[in-house]
């Protein structure tokens, strides 16, 4: 059956699930409390006596309350209490200088994202365990049937019509999206290393032999002895993630299923993933829109089509490989940006405003959404992202 969600408006904002309204403030003037008191007081003298007694009790209570308040404030100075909110993604940022004028936060030591196959076995295990953790962590978007693992495909689904098909938003939006994924892996699931990426240019001639499909990594193709699930795929039954990830959606349909893949290519090479093709058609472009067209219509589309299953849809984030795939696309964008020694490409955005909002559907927490200009240079000294690539 269709799984209907609110769609983002032109400003990329939607209304999240409604919560019960707070009780309205009672107007004291509308509540004749004194008349209730006089109902049971038989005489003027009795009323005066009661008022004297109440005044005495009130004075004693206020005195005791003042003492308790003093103790409370003193204790707060020694052990500050902070309400638990989702923190802003500001890892690797140095606090402002203590000078008289407030200085912007600086990115002093950018974290370095590394290719999956170069990570230690321990780091790989830690990353995979963190993904499983997402599937057991409550949603931060307010949907009781969701986990944090479901939040990312859901948000991507809402924005899909606005961030694909040659939209300039494609690059900055996904840059922020995978940064939040990395941030929440760290804060919610204790993954302490930078987000890895998958350099599929190393695998273009033998795609299915890539280390990412190893039984000790993300698992391989779907199990064809089992029934078809989604995207012409079958349940993935190899690898540490098998049996732990249970997507709820496929595109906009509510269809609970297993993590699914259905490899959809022959044994030949995938040309658009080759280093030569990338250099000529992606990194060799002279302007932002040329780069965008090359990277989106080339490797961006080729990898999901080759993997199939969950990866082939707008809810592709259900396959954890999609995050590593987009990290590689982001890496190519940063490489292209840095080819201009003047730094001009860090401001190229297809003629659109760098002040556009990057709607993240609530993944930002209470901090709120950021603008395109804030993600254009992840290595910049004032960058909140503060990362680079090996």
N, C-alpha and C positions, 0 to 999 in steps of 0.2 A: 504494500500500500504506500502511497506517497507520504513522505515525511516532510511536512511543511514547516519552514522556518521563516521568521521575519527576514526580509531582504534589506540590504543596506540602501539608504537613500543616496542622492547624488553626492552628498558630503561624506559618504561612507560611514554613516552612523545608523545603528538600529536600536530598537528598544529591547532590552533584555527582559527575561521573565519578571513579571511583576511580583513584588513582595507585599505583604500586608501593610496597610498604611499605619502610621503611628497614631495613637489615640489623640483626638483633638483636645486642645487645652480647654479646661473648664473655666468659664467666666465666673469669677467669684461673686460678682454683683448679681448674677442670675440665681445664685443658690442661697436662699434665706435661711442660713444656718441658725440665726438667733431665734427665729420663730419655733424651731424644733426644741430649743432649750426651754422656752417659756411654757411649753405644753405641760410640763410636769412640775413646775415651780408654783406653789400655791399662793405665795405672797411676795410683796416688794422686799420685805426684810429677808426672806429666805433667798431671794435672788441676789441681794447684796452680799449675804454671807457666802454663797456659792462662788460669786465673783472673786471675793477676797481669797478663798481657798485656792481657786484656780490660778490666781495671780501668783500666789506663793509657790505653788507647784511649778508654774512656768519659769519663775525666776531661778529656782533650784535646777531645773532642767537645762536652762540656758547656761548656767555656770558650769555644770558638768559637761555640757556639750562643748563649751569653749576649751575646757581642759583636754577633752578627747581630741578636738581638732588640733590643738597644739601638738599633742603627741603624734598625731597622724602626719602633720606637715613636717615635723622633725624626722619622722621615719622615712618620708619621701625623699628628703635630702640625702639620706644615707643610702637608700635602696630605691632608686627611681623605678617607677612602674610604667612600662610602655605597652600600649595596645598592639596586639599582633596584627599587622597589615602585611600584604604582599609587598616586599621591598622593591624599590626601583632597580632596574638592571644596571647597576653602576660599579660592577666589579672592575678591578684594575684601574680605578680612578683615584687620583690623589686629592685629598681634601683641600679646600681653598686656603690660601695663605692667611696668616693671622694679622696681616697688615691692616691699616686703617680702612683701605678700600677693598671690597670683596673681589677676589680674583676668580675667574672661571676655573672649573676643575680641569685638570690636565691629565692627559694620557701619557704617562711617563714610560711604562714598560708594557707595550702591547703583548697580549697573549699570542702565541703562534699556533695556528691550526696546522695539523699534520695529516699526511695521507694515511688512510686506514692501514695499509699493509706495513707501514713503518712503525706503528705503535707496538709497544711491548704486549705480550700475551696478557699480562695482568691488567693493562689499561683497556685492552679490548674487552676483557671479561667485565670490567667495571662499567664500561659503557653499555654493554648489552644488559647487564643487571639493572642499570638505571632506566633503560627503556621499559623493562618489565615492571619496574617500580611505578612508572607513569600509569600503567594499566591498573594499578592498585591504589592510586592516589585520587581523592575526590576532585571533581571538576571545580575549577575556579570561576566558571561562567554562570553558575547558579542552576545548572540542570542536574537534577538528582539522579537521573539514569545514566549520566555521563561520568567518565573518569577524565583525568588530565590527558590521557592518551587519546580520548575522543575529542577533546577541545580543539586540538590543532587541525584535524581534518574538517571539523565543522566550520571554523573560522575561514579556512582556505576555500571551502565550498561557497560561503557567502560572498567572498570577494572575487571568485574565479572569473565572472564576466567582465570585471573591471581591470584585471591585472594580466590578461592574456591577449593574444591576437594583436600584437604590435603596440600594446599600450605601454607608454613610458613608465607607468607604475610598476611594471613587471619586475624590474631590477631592484629599485629601492625597497619595494614592499617585501619581496622575498628576503632581501638582506636583513631587514628588521625581524621578519618572521622567524628565520632560523636562529637569529641571535636570541630571541626570546625562548626558543626551544632549548638552546644551550644554557641559558640563564636558569630556566626552571629545572633542567636536569641537575644543575648544580645546587640550587636552593631547596628543591623538594626531594631530590633523590641522591644527593651526596656525590655526584660525579665531579671530581675536582680538576679534570684536565680540560683543555680547550676542545671545542667541537671538531671532530675529524672530517675529512672530505674524501671523496672517491674519485681519483684521477683515472677515468675510464679511457683516456688516451693510451694508457699502458695496456689496455685489454681489447682494443678495437679489432685485433686480428683473431682473437679467440675469446669472445665475450663471456661465454658461459664458464670459462676456466678462471675467471677473475677470483682472487682470494676472498672477495666479499661474499661469494656464494659457498664458501667452505662450510663443512659441517660444524666447525667450531666458530664460525662467524655468523652471518645473517641467514644461513640456510640457503638451499638452492631452489630449483624449480618445484612446482607443485607436484603432488603425488597423483599420477594419472590413474592409479588403481582406485581412487576415490571419486565420488561424483563431482561434477563441475559446480563451482560456486559462483563467483562474480568475475567479470572481465575475461571470460573464457579461461579462467584459472581453476586451480585445484588447491586443496589445503597443503601448506608447507609443513612437512613432517620431519625435516632435518634442521639441525642447528639449535642453539640454546633458547631461541625465541619460540620454537614450535610448541603449541599448546598453551602459551601464555598470553597471546594477543588475540583478542576477539572483537574485531571491528563491528560496529553497529550499523554503519551506513555504507551504501555504495552510490555515489553521486547523491541524489536527493531522495533516495529510497531507504526506508528503514528495513534492513535485512541482516540481522545478526549472523555472522559467519566467522570462519577461521581466517587467519592471514593467508592470502592466496596469491599465487603466481602462475603464469602460463607462458613460458618462453615462446616467443613468436618470431623466430628467425632461423635461418639455416646455419650451416657451419662456416659460412664465409665471413669475411670481415665486414664491419659496419663502418663504411667509409667516412661518414660525417663525424665519427669519433677519432679519426686518425690525426696525429699531430700536424701533418701537412694541411689537411682540410681546415683544421681549427686556425692555423696560422694565417691561411689565405682568406678565409671567409668570415672569421670572427675577429681575431686580434689584428688583422690587417685592415680593418675598416677605419675610415677617416672621421666618422662622426657618430654620435650617440645612436641615432636611429639605424644607421647601417650596422653597428655592432649588435643592437637589440634584435634586428631581423635575422642576422646570422646565428646568434646564439639561441634564439627561441625556436626558429624553424628548423635548426640543425640538431645539435645534441640535446637540447631540452625536450624536443618531441621524440627523438630517436630512442632514448633510453627507456622511457615508459612503454613505448610500443614494443620494444624488445622483451621487456620483463613481463608485461601483461598483468592480469589479476587486479589487485587493489591499486597498483601503481599506475594503471592506465586511466584512472578517473580523476575527477576534481577533488575527490577525497583521498588522493594519493598519499597524503601524510600518514595514512594507516600503515603503509610499508615503510619501515624506518630507513630503508635505502634511499627514499626520496629526499630525506634531509641531507644525506651525504652527497647526493646528486646535486642538490641546489647549492650546497657549500662549494662544490666544484664550479658551478656556473658563476657563483659570486666571486670565486678566486679568479676566474677568467676576466670578469668585469674589472676587478682591482688591477690585474695585470695590464689591461687595456688602458685604464685610467692613468697608470703610472708611466705609460709609454710617452706621454706628453710631459716633457721636462719643465714646462711652464706651470704645470698644475691646473691648466684650464679645463681639463676633462673632469675634474672634481666638481665642476659647476654645470656640466652639460647634462641637460635633462629634456631633450627634444623640444625645446622652446616653451616648455610649461613651467609653472611657478614652483620654485623650491619650497614655497610655503604651503604646499598641499599637505593635507593630513594623511597619515598612514594608519588607516583604521585597522585595529587588531581585535575587535570584538570583545574586549575585556581582558585579553591576555596581559595587558600592561598593568593590570591591577589599578590601584587608586591613583597612580601617577598620571594616567591618561595617555592618549595617543601622542606621538611625536610627528614632526614634519619631515618632508623629504630631505630638506637641507641638512638635517642633523645626522643623516646616515651616509652622506655622499663620500666621506673619507674616513673609513674605519680606523686608519692609522694616524689621523690628525691629532695634534697635541691637545685639542679641545674636544676630542671625540668621546662620546659616552660609550660607543661600541668597543673601542680600544683593542683591536686585534689585527693580525696580519696572517700571511700564509707562508709556509715553508717552501 
